[in-house]
Amino acid sequence: MTARLQRWWRAFARLFVVKTKFEAFMLIYAIATGAVERGMTYLHRFPGTPGWMMFGACTIVVFMAGGKIIDGVDREANG
């Protein structure tokens, strides 16, 4: 029973491994879409400068995470 569960868990976990740049870009797009939606919520909740600062923070995080994701895919591809 334990061996079967471990095999199932490995197969399940393999679904969430980003292997190609296309997959990385699709993941970054999904993160960016969520970040912009969150930023729009901040703009409505905190009008003015605080809302724009939070919106900017949400989008900057996408750039940081996207760079790490692409670097990870490149690192795996090169060695």
mmCIF file of the N, C-alpha and C atoms, coordinates in Angstrom:
data_MODEL
# 
_entry.id   MODEL 
# 
loop_
_atom_site.group_PDB 
_atom_site.id 
_atom_site.type_symbol 
_atom_site.label_atom_id 
_atom_site.label_alt_id 
_atom_site.label_comp_id 
_atom_site.label_asym_id 
_atom_site.label_entity_id 
_atom_site.label_seq_id 
_atom_site.pdbx_PDB_ins_code 
_atom_site.Cartn_x 
_atom_site.Cartn_y 
_atom_site.Cartn_z 
_atom_site.occupancy 
_atom_site.B_iso_or_equiv 
_atom_site.pdbx_formal_charge 
_atom_site.auth_seq_id 
_atom_site.auth_comp_id 
_atom_site.auth_asym_id 
_atom_site.auth_atom_id 
_atom_site.pdbx_PDB_model_num 
ATOM 1   N N  . MET A 1 1  ? 0.819   -1.193 0.000   1.00 0.00 ? 1  MET A N  1 
ATOM 2   C CA . MET A 1 1  ? 0.000   0.000  0.000   1.00 0.00 ? 1  MET A CA 1 
ATOM 3   C C  . MET A 1 1  ? 0.863   1.258  0.000   1.00 0.00 ? 1  MET A C  1 
ATOM 4   N N  . THR A 1 2  ? 1.909   1.269  0.783   1.00 0.00 ? 2  THR A N  1 
ATOM 5   C CA . THR A 1 2  ? 2.766   2.446  0.865   1.00 0.00 ? 2  THR A CA 1 
ATOM 6   C C  . THR A 1 2  ? 3.499   2.686  -0.448  1.00 0.00 ? 2  THR A C  1 
ATOM 7   N N  . ALA A 1 3  ? 3.986   1.627  -1.084  1.00 0.00 ? 3  ALA A N  1 
ATOM 8   C CA . ALA A 1 3  ? 4.700   1.782  -2.352  1.00 0.00 ? 3  ALA A CA 1 
ATOM 9   C C  . ALA A 1 3  ? 3.769   2.336  -3.428  1.00 0.00 ? 3  ALA A C  1 
ATOM 10  N N  . ARG A 1 4  ? 2.541   1.874  -3.438  1.00 0.00 ? 4  ARG A N  1 
ATOM 11  C CA . ARG A 1 4  ? 1.584   2.361  -4.425  1.00 0.00 ? 4  ARG A CA 1 
ATOM 12  C C  . ARG A 1 4  ? 1.280   3.835  -4.187  1.00 0.00 ? 4  ARG A C  1 
ATOM 13  N N  . LEU A 1 5  ? 1.140   4.213  -2.937  1.00 0.00 ? 5  LEU A N  1 
ATOM 14  C CA . LEU A 1 5  ? 0.878   5.609  -2.600  1.00 0.00 ? 5  LEU A CA 1 
ATOM 15  C C  . LEU A 1 5  ? 2.057   6.499  -2.988  1.00 0.00 ? 5  LEU A C  1 
ATOM 16  N N  . GLN A 1 6  ? 3.273   6.021  -2.783  1.00 0.00 ? 6  GLN A N  1 
ATOM 17  C CA . GLN A 1 6  ? 4.455   6.794  -3.167  1.00 0.00 ? 6  GLN A CA 1 
ATOM 18  C C  . GLN A 1 6  ? 4.522   6.973  -4.677  1.00 0.00 ? 6  GLN A C  1 
ATOM 19  N N  . ARG A 1 7  ? 4.228   5.918  -5.444  1.00 0.00 ? 7  ARG A N  1 
ATOM 20  C CA . ARG A 1 7  ? 4.224   6.027  -6.903  1.00 0.00 ? 7  ARG A CA 1 
ATOM 21  C C  . ARG A 1 7  ? 3.158   7.018  -7.360  1.00 0.00 ? 7  ARG A C  1 
ATOM 22  N N  . TRP A 1 8  ? 1.979   6.943  -6.747  1.00 0.00 ? 8  TRP A N  1 
ATOM 23  C CA . TRP A 1 8  ? 0.914   7.859  -7.105  1.00 0.00 ? 8  TRP A CA 1 
ATOM 24  C C  . TRP A 1 8  ? 1.314   9.299  -6.789  1.00 0.00 ? 8  TRP A C  1 
ATOM 25  N N  . TRP A 1 9  ? 1.925   9.494  -5.636  1.00 0.00 ? 9  TRP A N  1 
ATOM 26  C CA . TRP A 1 9  ? 2.337   10.840 -5.233  1.00 0.00 ? 9  TRP A CA 1 
ATOM 27  C C  . TRP A 1 9  ? 3.394   11.397 -6.182  1.00 0.00 ? 9  TRP A C  1 
ATOM 28  N N  . ARG A 1 10 ? 4.369   10.570 -6.597  1.00 0.00 ? 10 ARG A N  1 
ATOM 29  C CA . ARG A 1 10 ? 5.387   11.020 -7.551  1.00 0.00 ? 10 ARG A CA 1 
ATOM 30  C C  . ARG A 1 10 ? 4.755   11.406 -8.887  1.00 0.00 ? 10 ARG A C  1 
ATOM 31  N N  . ALA A 1 11 ? 3.823   10.595 -9.368  1.00 0.00 ? 11 ALA A N  1 
ATOM 32  C CA . ALA A 1 11 ? 3.148   10.898 -10.628 1.00 0.00 ? 11 ALA A CA 1 
ATOM 33  C C  . ALA A 1 11 ? 2.341   12.191 -10.515 1.00 0.00 ? 11 ALA A C  1 
ATOM 34  N N  . PHE A 1 12 ? 1.697   12.391 -9.386  1.00 0.00 ? 12 PHE A N  1 
ATOM 35  C CA . PHE A 1 12 ? 0.926   13.610 -9.157  1.00 0.00 ? 12 PHE A CA 1 
ATOM 36  C C  . PHE A 1 12 ? 1.845   14.829 -9.087  1.00 0.00 ? 12 PHE A C  1 
ATOM 37  N N  . ALA A 1 13 ? 2.960   14.714 -8.384  1.00 0.00 ? 13 ALA A N  1 
ATOM 38  C CA . ALA A 1 13 ? 3.890   15.836 -8.227  1.00 0.00 ? 13 ALA A CA 1 
ATOM 39  C C  . ALA A 1 13 ? 4.544   16.206 -9.552  1.00 0.00 ? 13 ALA A C  1 
ATOM 40  N N  . ARG A 1 14 ? 4.737   15.238 -10.435 1.00 0.00 ? 14 ARG A N  1 
ATOM 41  C CA . ARG A 1 14 ? 5.349   15.498 -11.732 1.00 0.00 ? 14 ARG A CA 1 
ATOM 42  C C  . ARG A 1 14 ? 4.503   16.432 -12.593 1.00 0.00 ? 14 ARG A C  1 
ATOM 43  N N  . LEU A 1 15 ? 3.211   16.489 -12.342 1.00 0.00 ? 15 LEU A N  1 
ATOM 44  C CA . LEU A 1 15 ? 2.335   17.384 -13.098 1.00 0.00 ? 15 LEU A CA 1 
ATOM 45  C C  . LEU A 1 15 ? 2.665   18.853 -12.858 1.00 0.00 ? 15 LEU A C  1 
ATOM 46  N N  . PHE A 1 16 ? 3.284   19.157 -11.721 1.00 0.00 ? 16 PHE A N  1 
ATOM 47  C CA . PHE A 1 16 ? 3.535   20.537 -11.342 1.00 0.00 ? 16 PHE A CA 1 
ATOM 48  C C  . PHE A 1 16 ? 4.983   20.969 -11.561 1.00 0.00 ? 16 PHE A C  1 
ATOM 49  N N  . VAL A 1 17 ? 5.735   20.228 -12.345 1.00 0.00 ? 17 VAL A N  1 
ATOM 50  C CA . VAL A 1 17 ? 7.117   20.574 -12.643 1.00 0.00 ? 17 VAL A CA 1 
ATOM 51  C C  . VAL A 1 17 ? 7.143   21.363 -13.949 1.00 0.00 ? 17 VAL A C  1 
ATOM 52  N N  . VAL A 1 18 ? 7.732   22.544 -13.919 1.00 0.00 ? 18 VAL A N  1 
ATOM 53  C CA . VAL A 1 18 ? 7.844   23.385 -15.109 1.00 0.00 ? 18 VAL A CA 1 
ATOM 54  C C  . VAL A 1 18 ? 9.108   22.962 -15.845 1.00 0.00 ? 18 VAL A C  1 
ATOM 55  N N  . LYS A 1 19 ? 8.946   22.434 -17.069 1.00 0.00 ? 19 LYS A N  1 
ATOM 56  C CA . LYS A 1 19 ? 10.083  21.880 -17.798 1.00 0.00 ? 19 LYS A CA 1 
ATOM 57  C C  . LYS A 1 19 ? 10.528  22.730 -18.976 1.00 0.00 ? 19 LYS A C  1 
ATOM 58  N N  . THR A 1 20 ? 9.607   23.438 -19.606 1.00 0.00 ? 20 THR A N  1 
ATOM 59  C CA . THR A 1 20 ? 9.946   24.205 -20.807 1.00 0.00 ? 20 THR A CA 1 
ATOM 60  C C  . THR A 1 20 ? 9.684   25.688 -20.576 1.00 0.00 ? 20 THR A C  1 
ATOM 61  N N  . LYS A 1 21 ? 10.267  26.502 -21.465 1.00 0.00 ? 21 LYS A N  1 
ATOM 62  C CA . LYS A 1 21 ? 10.045  27.942 -21.366 1.00 0.00 ? 21 LYS A CA 1 
ATOM 63  C C  . LYS A 1 21 ? 8.590   28.293 -21.652 1.00 0.00 ? 21 LYS A C  1 
ATOM 64  N N  . PHE A 1 22 ? 7.951   27.538 -22.535 1.00 0.00 ? 22 PHE A N  1 
ATOM 65  C CA . PHE A 1 22 ? 6.538   27.793 -22.817 1.00 0.00 ? 22 PHE A CA 1 
ATOM 66  C C  . PHE A 1 22 ? 5.706   27.630 -21.550 1.00 0.00 ? 22 PHE A C  1 
ATOM 67  N N  . GLU A 1 23 ? 5.954   26.555 -20.812 1.00 0.00 ? 23 GLU A N  1 
ATOM 68  C CA . GLU A 1 23 ? 5.243   26.348 -19.549 1.00 0.00 ? 23 GLU A CA 1 
ATOM 69  C C  . GLU A 1 23 ? 5.552   27.471 -18.564 1.00 0.00 ? 23 GLU A C  1 
ATOM 70  N N  . ALA A 1 24 ? 6.809   27.920 -18.548 1.00 0.00 ? 24 ALA A N  1 
ATOM 71  C CA . ALA A 1 24 ? 7.197   29.014 -17.650 1.00 0.00 ? 24 ALA A CA 1 
ATOM 72  C C  . ALA A 1 24 ? 6.454   30.296 -18.015 1.00 0.00 ? 24 ALA A C  1 
ATOM 73  N N  . PHE A 1 25 ? 6.374   30.593 -19.308 1.00 0.00 ? 25 PHE A N  1 
ATOM 74  C CA . PHE A 1 25 ? 5.680   31.807 -19.728 1.00 0.00 ? 25 PHE A CA 1 
ATOM 75  C C  . PHE A 1 25 ? 4.185   31.730 -19.429 1.00 0.00 ? 25 PHE A C  1 
ATOM 76  N N  . MET A 1 26 ? 3.596   30.555 -19.579 1.00 0.00 ? 26 MET A N  1 
ATOM 77  C CA . MET A 1 26 ? 2.180   30.404 -19.247 1.00 0.00 ? 26 MET A CA 1 
ATOM 78  C C  . MET A 1 26 ? 1.950   30.592 -17.742 1.00 0.00 ? 26 MET A C  1 
ATOM 79  N N  . LEU A 1 27 ? 2.871   30.088 -16.938 1.00 0.00 ? 27 LEU A N  1 
ATOM 80  C CA . LEU A 1 27 ? 2.774   30.264 -15.493 1.00 0.00 ? 27 LEU A CA 1 
ATOM 81  C C  . LEU A 1 27 ? 2.922   31.739 -15.115 1.00 0.00 ? 27 LEU A C  1 
ATOM 82  N N  . ILE A 1 28 ? 3.870   32.420 -15.741 1.00 0.00 ? 28 ILE A N  1 
ATOM 83  C CA . ILE A 1 28 ? 4.077   33.843 -15.467 1.00 0.00 ? 28 ILE A CA 1 
ATOM 84  C C  . ILE A 1 28 ? 2.849   34.649 -15.886 1.00 0.00 ? 28 ILE A C  1 
ATOM 85  N N  . TYR A 1 29 ? 2.247   34.281 -17.008 1.00 0.00 ? 29 TYR A N  1 
ATOM 86  C CA . TYR A 1 29 ? 1.025   34.966 -17.450 1.00 0.00 ? 29 TYR A CA 1 
ATOM 87  C C  . TYR A 1 29 ? -0.088  34.807 -16.418 1.00 0.00 ? 29 TYR A C  1 
ATOM 88  N N  . ALA A 1 30 ? -0.231  33.604 -15.900 1.00 0.00 ? 30 ALA A N  1 
ATOM 89  C CA . ALA A 1 30 ? -1.267  33.358 -14.893 1.00 0.00 ? 30 ALA A CA 1 
ATOM 90  C C  . ALA A 1 30 ? -0.993  34.167 -13.627 1.00 0.00 ? 30 ALA A C  1 
ATOM 91  N N  . ILE A 1 31 ? 0.259   34.224 -13.214 1.00 0.00 ? 31 ILE A N  1 
ATOM 92  C CA . ILE A 1 31 ? 0.617   35.014 -12.030 1.00 0.00 ? 31 ILE A CA 1 
ATOM 93  C C  . ILE A 1 31 ? 0.343   36.499 -12.285 1.00 0.00 ? 31 ILE A C  1 
ATOM 94  N N  . ALA A 1 32 ? 0.685   36.976 -13.488 1.00 0.00 ? 32 ALA A N  1 
ATOM 95  C CA . ALA A 1 32 ? 0.473   38.384 -13.822 1.00 0.00 ? 32 ALA A CA 1 
ATOM 96  C C  . ALA A 1 32 ? -1.009  38.737 -13.849 1.00 0.00 ? 32 ALA A C  1 
ATOM 97  N N  . THR A 1 33 ? -1.823  37.844 -14.387 1.00 0.00 ? 33 THR A N  1 
ATOM 98  C CA . THR A 1 33 ? -3.259  38.095 -14.419 1.00 0.00 ? 33 THR A CA 1 
ATOM 99  C C  . THR A 1 33 ? -3.816  38.234 -13.001 1.00 0.00 ? 33 THR A C  1 
ATOM 100 N N  . GLY A 1 34 ? -3.393  37.349 -12.123 1.00 0.00 ? 34 GLY A N  1 
ATOM 101 C CA . GLY A 1 34 ? -3.832  37.434 -10.731 1.00 0.00 ? 34 GLY A CA 1 
ATOM 102 C C  . GLY A 1 34 ? -3.320  38.681 -10.036 1.00 0.00 ? 34 GLY A C  1 
ATOM 103 N N  . ALA A 1 35 ? -2.089  39.072 -10.351 1.00 0.00 ? 35 ALA A N  1 
ATOM 104 C CA . ALA A 1 35 ? -1.509  40.256 -9.716  1.00 0.00 ? 35 ALA A CA 1 
ATOM 105 C C  . ALA A 1 35 ? -2.230  41.525 -10.151 1.00 0.00 ? 35 ALA A C  1 
ATOM 106 N N  . VAL A 1 36 ? -2.582  41.616 -11.422 1.00 0.00 ? 36 VAL A N  1 
ATOM 107 C CA . VAL A 1 36 ? -3.304  42.798 -11.894 1.00 0.00 ? 36 VAL A CA 1 
ATOM 108 C C  . VAL A 1 36 ? -4.699  42.845 -11.272 1.00 0.00 ? 36 VAL A C  1 
ATOM 109 N N  . GLU A 1 37 ? -5.332  41.693 -11.162 1.00 0.00 ? 37 GLU A N  1 
ATOM 110 C CA . GLU A 1 37 ? -6.646  41.656 -10.509 1.00 0.00 ? 37 GLU A CA 1 
ATOM 111 C C  . GLU A 1 37 ? -6.542  42.098 -9.047  1.00 0.00 ? 37 GLU A C  1 
ATOM 112 N N  . ARG A 1 38 ? -5.515  41.624 -8.364  1.00 0.00 ? 38 ARG A N  1 
ATOM 113 C CA . ARG A 1 38 ? -5.301  42.042 -6.972  1.00 0.00 ? 38 ARG A CA 1 
ATOM 114 C C  . ARG A 1 38 ? -5.009  43.534 -6.905  1.00 0.00 ? 38 ARG A C  1 
ATOM 115 N N  . GLY A 1 39 ? -4.197  44.033 -7.846  1.00 0.00 ? 39 GLY A N  1 
ATOM 116 C CA . GLY A 1 39 ? -3.890  45.454 -7.887  1.00 0.00 ? 39 GLY A CA 1 
ATOM 117 C C  . GLY A 1 39 ? -5.119  46.313 -8.114  1.00 0.00 ? 39 GLY A C  1 
ATOM 118 N N  . MET A 1 40 ? -6.019  45.848 -8.978  1.00 0.00 ? 40 MET A N  1 
ATOM 119 C CA . MET A 1 40 ? -7.264  46.593 -9.207  1.00 0.00 ? 40 MET A CA 1 
ATOM 120 C C  . MET A 1 40 ? -8.110  46.633 -7.937  1.00 0.00 ? 40 MET A C  1 
ATOM 121 N N  . THR A 1 41 ? -8.097  45.538 -7.196  1.00 0.00 ? 41 THR A N  1 
ATOM 122 C CA . THR A 1 41 ? -8.818  45.518 -5.919  1.00 0.00 ? 41 THR A CA 1 
ATOM 123 C C  . THR A 1 41 ? -8.227  46.550 -4.961  1.00 0.00 ? 41 THR A C  1 
ATOM 124 N N  . TYR A 1 42 ? -6.893  46.634 -4.935  1.00 0.00 ? 42 TYR A N  1 
ATOM 125 C CA . TYR A 1 42 ? -6.255  47.629 -4.072  1.00 0.00 ? 42 TYR A CA 1 
ATOM 126 C C  . TYR A 1 42 ? -6.610  49.051 -4.509  1.00 0.00 ? 42 TYR A C  1 
ATOM 127 N N  . LEU A 1 43 ? -6.682  49.286 -5.826  1.00 0.00 ? 43 LEU A N  1 
ATOM 128 C CA . LEU A 1 43 ? -7.038  50.625 -6.304  1.00 0.00 ? 43 LEU A CA 1 
ATOM 129 C C  . LEU A 1 43 ? -8.438  51.023 -5.858  1.00 0.00 ? 43 LEU A C  1 
ATOM 130 N N  . HIS A 1 44 ? -9.357  50.076 -5.858  1.00 0.00 ? 44 HIS A N  1 
ATOM 131 C CA . HIS A 1 44 ? -10.723 50.390 -5.422  1.00 0.00 ? 44 HIS A CA 1 
ATOM 132 C C  . HIS A 1 44 ? -10.805 50.529 -3.905  1.00 0.00 ? 44 HIS A C  1 
ATOM 133 N N  . ARG A 1 45 ? -10.033 49.744 -3.216  1.00 0.00 ? 45 ARG A N  1 
ATOM 134 C CA . ARG A 1 45 ? -10.103 49.751 -1.750  1.00 0.00 ? 45 ARG A CA 1 
ATOM 135 C C  . ARG A 1 45 ? -9.341  50.928 -1.137  1.00 0.00 ? 45 ARG A C  1 
ATOM 136 N N  . PHE A 1 46 ? -8.194  51.263 -1.743  1.00 0.00 ? 46 PHE A N  1 
ATOM 137 C CA . PHE A 1 46 ? -7.369  52.370 -1.249  1.00 0.00 ? 46 PHE A CA 1 
ATOM 138 C C  . PHE A 1 46 ? -7.186  53.388 -2.374  1.00 0.00 ? 46 PHE A C  1 
ATOM 139 N N  . PRO A 1 47 ? -8.106  54.315 -2.555  1.00 0.00 ? 47 PRO A N  1 
ATOM 140 C CA . PRO A 1 47 ? -7.989  55.276 -3.659  1.00 0.00 ? 47 PRO A CA 1 
ATOM 141 C C  . PRO A 1 47 ? -6.782  56.199 -3.479  1.00 0.00 ? 47 PRO A C  1 
ATOM 142 N N  . GLY A 1 48 ? -6.253  56.618 -4.605  1.00 0.00 ? 48 GLY A N  1 
ATOM 143 C CA . GLY A 1 48 ? -5.139  57.556 -4.571  1.00 0.00 ? 48 GLY A CA 1 
ATOM 144 C C  . GLY A 1 48 ? -3.787  56.867 -4.568  1.00 0.00 ? 48 GLY A C  1 
ATOM 145 N N  . THR A 1 49 ? -2.821  57.549 -3.992  1.00 0.00 ? 49 THR A N  1 
ATOM 146 C CA . THR A 1 49 ? -1.438  57.077 -3.996  1.00 0.00 ? 49 THR A CA 1 
ATOM 147 C C  . THR A 1 49 ? -1.248  55.724 -3.315  1.00 0.00 ? 49 THR A C  1 
ATOM 148 N N  . PRO A 1 50 ? -1.847  55.454 -2.166  1.00 0.00 ? 50 PRO A N  1 
ATOM 149 C CA . PRO A 1 50 ? -1.639  54.133 -1.555  1.00 0.00 ? 50 PRO A CA 1 
ATOM 150 C C  . PRO A 1 50 ? -2.092  52.981 -2.455  1.00 0.00 ? 50 PRO A C  1 
ATOM 151 N N  . GLY A 1 51 ? -3.203  53.165 -3.150  1.00 0.00 ? 51 GLY A N  1 
ATOM 152 C CA . GLY A 1 51 ? -3.681  52.126 -4.057  1.00 0.00 ? 51 GLY A CA 1 
ATOM 153 C C  . GLY A 1 51 ? -2.723  51.896 -5.212  1.00 0.00 ? 51 GLY A C  1 
ATOM 154 N N  . TRP A 1 52 ? -2.206  52.993 -5.774  1.00 0.00 ? 52 TRP A N  1 
ATOM 155 C CA . TRP A 1 52 ? -1.252  52.856 -6.877  1.00 0.00 ? 52 TRP A CA 1 
ATOM 156 C C  . TRP A 1 52 ? 0.057   52.220 -6.412  1.00 0.00 ? 52 TRP A C  1 
ATOM 157 N N  . MET A 1 53 ? 0.470   52.533 -5.186  1.00 0.00 ? 53 MET A N  1 
ATOM 158 C CA . MET A 1 53 ? 1.691   51.908 -4.661  1.00 0.00 ? 53 MET A CA 1 
ATOM 159 C C  . MET A 1 53 ? 1.505   50.402 -4.497  1.00 0.00 ? 53 MET A C  1 
ATOM 160 N N  . MET A 1 54 ? 0.353   49.995 -3.991  1.00 0.00 ? 54 MET A N  1 
ATOM 161 C CA . MET A 1 54 ? 0.072   48.565 -3.838  1.00 0.00 ? 54 MET A CA 1 
ATOM 162 C C  . MET A 1 54 ? -0.045  47.886 -5.199  1.00 0.00 ? 54 MET A C  1 
ATOM 163 N N  . PHE A 1 55 ? -0.671  48.574 -6.161  1.00 0.00 ? 55 PHE A N  1 
ATOM 164 C CA . PHE A 1 55 ? -0.772  48.041 -7.519  1.00 0.00 ? 55 PHE A CA 1 
ATOM 165 C C  . PHE A 1 55 ? 0.624   47.827 -8.103  1.00 0.00 ? 55 PHE A C  1 
ATOM 166 N N  . GLY A 1 56 ? 1.489   48.820 -7.924  1.00 0.00 ? 56 GLY A N  1 
ATOM 167 C CA . GLY A 1 56 ? 2.865   48.699 -8.413  1.00 0.00 ? 56 GLY A CA 1 
ATOM 168 C C  . GLY A 1 56 ? 3.616   47.566 -7.739  1.00 0.00 ? 56 GLY A C  1 
ATOM 169 N N  . ALA A 1 57 ? 3.401   47.399 -6.448  1.00 0.00 ? 57 ALA A N  1 
ATOM 170 C CA . ALA A 1 57 ? 4.067   46.305 -5.731  1.00 0.00 ? 57 ALA A CA 1 
ATOM 171 C C  . ALA A 1 57 ? 3.617   44.951 -6.274  1.00 0.00 ? 57 ALA A C  1 
ATOM 172 N N  . CYS A 1 58 ? 2.333   44.828 -6.578  1.00 0.00 ? 58 CYS A N  1 
ATOM 173 C CA . CYS A 1 58 ? 1.824   43.561 -7.124  1.00 0.00 ? 58 CYS A CA 1 
ATOM 174 C C  . CYS A 1 58 ? 2.480   43.234 -8.459  1.00 0.00 ? 58 CYS A C  1 
ATOM 175 N N  . THR A 1 59 ? 2.633   44.246 -9.317  1.00 0.00 ? 59 THR A N  1 
ATOM 176 C CA . THR A 1 59 ? 3.217   43.973 -10.632 1.00 0.00 ? 59 THR A CA 1 
ATOM 177 C C  . THR A 1 59 ? 4.727   43.755 -10.553 1.00 0.00 ? 59 THR A C  1 
ATOM 178 N N  . ILE A 1 60 ? 5.400   44.425 -9.646  1.00 0.00 ? 60 ILE A N  1 
ATOM 179 C CA . ILE A 1 60 ? 6.846   44.220 -9.499  1.00 0.00 ? 60 ILE A CA 1 
ATOM 180 C C  . ILE A 1 60 ? 7.146   42.801 -9.041  1.00 0.00 ? 60 ILE A C  1 
ATOM 181 N N  . VAL A 1 61 ? 6.301   42.257 -8.192  1.00 0.00 ? 61 VAL A N  1 
ATOM 182 C CA . VAL A 1 61 ? 6.494   40.883 -7.723  1.00 0.00 ? 61 VAL A CA 1 
ATOM 183 C C  . VAL A 1 61 ? 6.446   39.907 -8.895  1.00 0.00 ? 61 VAL A C  1 
ATOM 184 N N  . VAL A 1 62 ? 5.609   40.191 -9.894  1.00 0.00 ? 62 VAL A N  1 
ATOM 185 C CA . VAL A 1 62 ? 5.536   39.312 -11.070 1.00 0.00 ? 62 VAL A CA 1 
ATOM 186 C C  . VAL A 1 62 ? 6.869   39.314 -11.812 1.00 0.00 ? 62 VAL A C  1 
ATOM 187 N N  . PHE A 1 63 ? 7.487   40.476 -11.959 1.00 0.00 ? 63 PHE A N  1 
ATOM 188 C CA . PHE A 1 63 ? 8.783   40.538 -12.629 1.00 0.00 ? 63 PHE A CA 1 
ATOM 189 C C  . PHE A 1 63 ? 9.838   39.743 -11.864 1.00 0.00 ? 63 PHE A C  1 
ATOM 190 N N  . MET A 1 64 ? 9.828   39.872 -10.550 1.00 0.00 ? 64 MET A N  1 
ATOM 191 C CA . MET A 1 64 ? 10.809  39.148 -9.736  1.00 0.00 ? 64 MET A CA 1 
ATOM 192 C C  . MET A 1 64 ? 10.585  37.640 -9.818  1.00 0.00 ? 64 MET A C  1 
ATOM 193 N N  . ALA A 1 65 ? 9.343   37.208 -9.672  1.00 0.00 ? 65 ALA A N  1 
ATOM 194 C CA . ALA A 1 65 ? 9.039   35.776 -9.727  1.00 0.00 ? 65 ALA A CA 1 
ATOM 195 C C  . ALA A 1 65 ? 9.275   35.227 -11.126 1.00 0.00 ? 65 ALA A C  1 
ATOM 196 N N  . GLY A 1 66 ? 8.902   35.990 -12.140 1.00 0.00 ? 66 GLY A N  1 
ATOM 197 C CA . GLY A 1 66 ? 9.106   35.541 -13.519 1.00 0.00 ? 66 GLY A CA 1 
ATOM 198 C C  . GLY A 1 66 ? 10.571  35.337 -13.847 1.00 0.00 ? 66 GLY A C  1 
ATOM 199 N N  . GLY A 1 67 ? 11.408  36.242 -13.387 1.00 0.00 ? 67 GLY A N  1 
ATOM 200 C CA . GLY A 1 67 ? 12.844  36.076 -13.608 1.00 0.00 ? 67 GLY A CA 1 
ATOM 201 C C  . GLY A 1 67 ? 13.381  34.818 -12.951 1.00 0.00 ? 67 GLY A C  1 
ATOM 202 N N  . LYS A 1 68 ? 12.937  34.555 -11.738 1.00 0.00 ? 68 LYS A N  1 
ATOM 203 C CA . LYS A 1 68 ? 13.379  33.342 -11.033 1.00 0.00 ? 68 LYS A CA 1 
ATOM 204 C C  . LYS A 1 68 ? 12.893  32.085 -11.748 1.00 0.00 ? 68 LYS A C  1 
ATOM 205 N N  . ILE A 1 69 ? 11.665  32.101 -12.221 1.00 0.00 ? 69 ILE A N  1 
ATOM 206 C CA . ILE A 1 69 ? 11.116  30.928 -12.906 1.00 0.00 ? 69 ILE A CA 1 
ATOM 207 C C  . ILE A 1 69 ? 11.887  30.654 -14.187 1.00 0.00 ? 69 ILE A C  1 
ATOM 208 N N  . ILE A 1 70 ? 12.135  31.692 -14.986 1.00 0.00 ? 70 ILE A N  1 
ATOM 209 C CA . ILE A 1 70 ? 12.862  31.498 -16.244 1.00 0.00 ? 70 ILE A CA 1 
ATOM 210 C C  . ILE A 1 70 ? 14.298  31.079 -15.971 1.00 0.00 ? 70 ILE A C  1 
ATOM 211 N N  . ASP A 1 71 ? 14.939  31.665 -14.966 1.00 0.00 ? 71 ASP A N  1 
ATOM 212 C CA . ASP A 1 71 ? 16.296  31.243 -14.609 1.00 0.00 ? 71 ASP A CA 1 
ATOM 213 C C  . ASP A 1 71 ? 16.326  29.780 -14.197 1.00 0.00 ? 71 ASP A C  1 
ATOM 214 N N  . GLY A 1 72 ? 15.328  29.342 -13.468 1.00 0.00 ? 72 GLY A N  1 
ATOM 215 C CA . GLY A 1 72 ? 15.272  27.942 -13.055 1.00 0.00 ? 72 GLY A CA 1 
ATOM 216 C C  . GLY A 1 72 ? 15.119  27.000 -14.232 1.00 0.00 ? 72 GLY A C  1 
ATOM 217 N N  . VAL A 1 73 ? 14.299  27.379 -15.207 1.00 0.00 ? 73 VAL A N  1 
ATOM 218 C CA . VAL A 1 73 ? 14.123  26.541 -16.400 1.00 0.00 ? 73 VAL A CA 1 
ATOM 219 C C  . VAL A 1 73 ? 15.416  26.513 -17.205 1.00 0.00 ? 73 VAL A C  1 
ATOM 220 N N  . ASP A 1 74 ? 16.065  27.679 -17.359 1.00 0.00 ? 74 ASP A N  1 
ATOM 221 C CA . ASP A 1 74 ? 17.341  27.729 -18.087 1.00 0.00 ? 74 ASP A CA 1 
ATOM 222 C C  . ASP A 1 74 ? 18.412  26.903 -17.389 1.00 0.00 ? 74 ASP A C  1 
ATOM 223 N N  . ARG A 1 75 ? 18.466  26.984 -16.076 1.00 0.00 ? 75 ARG A N  1 
ATOM 224 C CA . ARG A 1 75 ? 19.468  26.250 -15.310 1.00 0.00 ? 75 ARG A CA 1 
ATOM 225 C C  . ARG A 1 75 ? 19.274  24.741 -15.476 1.00 0.00 ? 75 ARG A C  1 
ATOM 226 N N  . GLU A 1 76 ? 18.024  24.290 -15.447 1.00 0.00 ? 76 GLU A N  1 
ATOM 227 C CA . GLU A 1 76 ? 17.738  22.863 -15.622 1.00 0.00 ? 76 GLU A CA 1 
ATOM 228 C C  . GLU A 1 76 ? 18.082  22.410 -17.035 1.00 0.00 ? 76 GLU A C  1 
ATOM 229 N N  . ALA A 1 77 ? 17.843  23.273 -18.031 1.00 0.00 ? 77 ALA A N  1 
ATOM 230 C CA . ALA A 1 77 ? 18.117  22.903 -19.418 1.00 0.00 ? 77 ALA A CA 1 
ATOM 231 C C  . ALA A 1 77 ? 19.616  22.843 -19.693 1.00 0.00 ? 77 ALA A C  1 
ATOM 232 N N  . ASN A 1 78 ? 20.387  23.704 -19.037 1.00 0.00 ? 78 ASN A N  1 
ATOM 233 C CA . ASN A 1 78 ? 21.827  23.765 -19.299 1.00 0.00 ? 78 ASN A CA 1 
ATOM 234 C C  . ASN A 1 78 ? 22.644  22.841 -18.418 1.00 0.00 ? 78 ASN A C  1 
ATOM 235 N N  . GLY A 1 79 ? 22.037  22.297 -17.430 1.00 0.00 ? 79 GLY A N  1 
ATOM 236 C CA . GLY A 1 79 ? 22.883  21.386 -16.737 1.00 0.00 ? 79 GLY A CA 1 
ATOM 237 C C  . GLY A 1 79 ? 22.739  21.105 -15.352 1.00 0.00 ? 79 GLY A C  1 
# 
